[in-house]
Amino acid sequence: MDVLFLLDTLDSTLFFLLALSIGYLLFFAFASIFESGSPYPSASKKYRFAVLFPAYKEDKVIVSSIASFLRQDYPKENYDIIVISDKMKVSTNLQLQELPIELLTVHFENSSKAKALNFAIEKLSDRVYDMVVIMDADNTVNPDFLQKISDAYECGANVIQAHRMAKNLNTSTAILDAVSEEINNSIFRKGHVKFGISSALIGSGMALEYSWFRENIKKVSSAGEDKELEKLLLKQRIYIDYMDNVPVYDEKTQKEISFHNQRRRWLSAQFASLWEALPDLPEAIISKNIDYCDKIIQWMMLPRVILIGITGLLSITFSLINWEWALKWWLLLFFLFLALCMAIPDYLVNKDFKKAIIKVPFLTLMMFINLFRMKGVNKSFIHTEHGEQ
């Protein structure tokens, strides 16, 4: 009798905790299926932008990315492209110097995106801009990118996350990476702004009010700079908008080892952010800072592949113990898959995606292992190779 009582208590406790996470995902995934509102009206003036490209060993992609960005349908005198070159080849820097941009060369002993951004802002201390745009070295955008960001800024959007999406779907790993990002876009960005809750940042394709960024980037130091920025913004009650109609094309990881290293870095940044923000939760609740409370809840949640693995495993386990207990677990697993299906855009659902799904159990195992391999990752830079075959 005691054993059954303990099992029943364990069953109820685990179900409650996982149901909260899955209910959260389902709620915002459902919200994301509805069309976005009308686009912002055209801005009455041309705002000035500083466009930053931190580039650490990005010789394979940086020149083509910069050449692409220079095709903006926006006055050239109203935006400056600044590349922060860290440990790139002399030949690459020479190619960049031939383009109408500014090249800053750095030699950090321990490289990080945060250091590169801080260095650039120091060098631009005598400049006046309205917004800063942060890109990754492999990012490309459409010619109307700056104009659409300008339109939103004039309407009061001081922090904007653009719609980052895949530029390549050439391997199963790249497809799963793209699917994962679009699920995040649907749930943590599009679904959130539907209810007036701040979007999550993603590290690139971000535009922020320049004066705020100049004052606050000096407080950012870890490899999870986007999460540090989120924390600063939300504590100050600054809303983060999401523009689903403004794509930023990002190269997806093509090899499993790169995928795991990337997730390992993200997990470390998430748990570090949670550890620092958790003491703020009581005050955030008392002061009704909904966006900051929501962000802390997000950081508490398990990665989706681990959530799938745990829920599936518990469904099978409780089926062997008590089929009546197991019914609610299978229903919970169904709702989890329903949330993910609603969050995946139609353009990614094809025969290649169905083949890639076979890798999910292996990725679940590797993500679980990553939970025990995060020590020191948030303080170092893990470079993701580009152009892998």
Stockholm file with secondary structure:
# STOCKHOLM 1.0

chainA/1-389         MDVLFLLDTLDSTLFFLLALSIGYLLFFAFASIFESGSPYPSASKKYRFAVLFPAYKEDKVIVSSIASFLRQDYPKENYDIIVISDKMKVSTNLQLQELPIELLTVHFENSSKAKALNFAIEKLSDRVYDMVVIMDADNTVNPDFLQKISDAYECGANVIQAHRMAKNLNTSTAILDAVSEEINNSIFRKGHVKFGISSALIGSGMALEYSWFRENIKKVSSAGEDKELEKLLLKQRIYIDYMDNVPVYDEKTQKEISFHNQRRRWLSAQFASLWEALPDLPEAIISKNIDYCDKIIQWMMLPRVILIGITGLLSITFSLINWEWALKWWLLLFFLFLALCMAIPDYLVNKDFKKAIIKVPFLTLMMFINLFRMKGVNKSFIHTEHGEQ
#=GR chainA/1-389 SS CHHHHHHHHHHHHHHHHHHHHHHHHHHHHHHHTSCCCCCCCCCSSCCCEEEEEEEESCTTTHHHHHHHHTTCSSCGGGEEEEEEEESCCHHHHHHHHTSSSEEEEECCSSCCHHHHHHHHHHHTTTCCCSEEEECCTTCEECTTHHHHHHHHHHTTCCEEEEEEEESCCCSHHHHHHHHHHHHHIIIIIIHHHTTTCCCCCCSSSEEEEHHHHHHHGGGCCSSCHHHHHHHHHHHTTCCCEEEEEEEEEECCCCSHHHHHHHHHHHHHHHHHHHHHHGGGHHHHHHTTCHHHHHHHHHHHSCCHHHHHHHHHHHHHHHHHHCHHHHHHHHHHHHHHHHHHHHHSCGGGCSHHHHHHGGGHHHHHHHHHHHTTSCTTGGGSCCCCCSSCC
#=GC SS_cons         CHHHHHHHHHHHHHHHHHHHHHHHHHHHHHHHTSCCCCCCCCCSSCCCEEEEEEEESCTTTHHHHHHHHTTCSSCGGGEEEEEEEESCCHHHHHHHHTSSSEEEEECCSSCCHHHHHHHHHHHTTTCCCSEEEECCTTCEECTTHHHHHHHHHHTTCCEEEEEEEESCCCSHHHHHHHHHHHHHIIIIIIHHHTTTCCCCCCSSSEEEEHHHHHHHGGGCCSSCHHHHHHHHHHHTTCCCEEEEEEEEEECCCCSHHHHHHHHHHHHHHHHHHHHHHGGGHHHHHHTTCHHHHHHHHHHHSCCHHHHHHHHHHHHHHHHHHCHHHHHHHHHHHHHHHHHHHHHSCGGGCSHHHHHHGGGHHHHHHHHHHHTTSCTTGGGSCCCCCSSCC
//
